[in-house]
């Protein structure tokens, strides 16, 4: 696994704005293979852009630049991946 400073792991940030025109979300996913940063504009149905920074330092620089344009960013809990529904008994 990548050794990100401060034990950084899967995280989600939101810019604190509602509405499909103003909302922005940034997701950080870390696994044994790579780091993924996904920036979304307009909520779940909005446009998305994905990066795979090669190092932890590059990841932190990217996150800083993505959140540098406005105040109000807050960290949200990352939802666990959904497991398939259990078949009826």
N, C-alpha and C positions, 0 to 999 in steps of 0.2 A: 504494500500500500504506500502511497505517497506520504511523505512526512511533512505535512503542512504545519506551520508554526501555530502554537497554542492549541493543538489538538483539533484543528479545523476539520470538519467532516460534512456530511450532507447538510445543506442549509438552504433557507428560503428567505428572501427579503422582498418587501413590498413598499412602494413609494408613498403609501398612505392616502392615495387618491382613489375615489370611486368613479365608475363610469368607463365605458369601453374606449373613450378617447383619451383619458388621462391616466388610467391605471397602468402601472409597470411592475413586473415581477422579475426577480433574478433567482435562478436555482443553481446551486452548486451540488454536484454529485461526484463522489469520490469512490472509486473501487480499486481493486488490485491492478487493473489494466491501464486506467487513465483517469484524468480529471475532465469533467464536462461542466461547462458554464452555459446555461440557457437563459437568454434574456427575452422576455415577452412583453409586448405592448398590446393593451386592449383586453386583458383578461384571458381566460382559457381559449377563446375562439379567435384571439388576435394574432398578429404576426409574431413570429419567433425567429431568433437567430442563435446559433449554437457555435461554441468554440471548444477546442481541446488544447488548452495551454500545455506546453511541454514540461514546465517546472512549477513548483510551488510559488516561487517568486513571480513568475509570469502570471499565475492565477491571481495573486493578491493585487498586482498592478492592474489587471483587467477589471477585477471587482471594484477597485477604487475608481477607475475611470468611468465605469458604468454608473456608479452612484454619485459621482462628483458634480453632476449637473443640477441637482436640486436637493433641498432639505426634506426631512420627513421620512426617510427610509427607516424601516423597522424590521427586525428579524421575526419571522413567524416559524412555527413548528413545521417540520417536514412531515408530510403524511406518509405513513408506511405504505409500501407497495401492497396493492390489493391481492388477496389470495383468491383462487377460484372458489366459487360458491360450493358448499358441500351438497352432494346429491341428496335428494329427499330419502328419508329412512323408510 
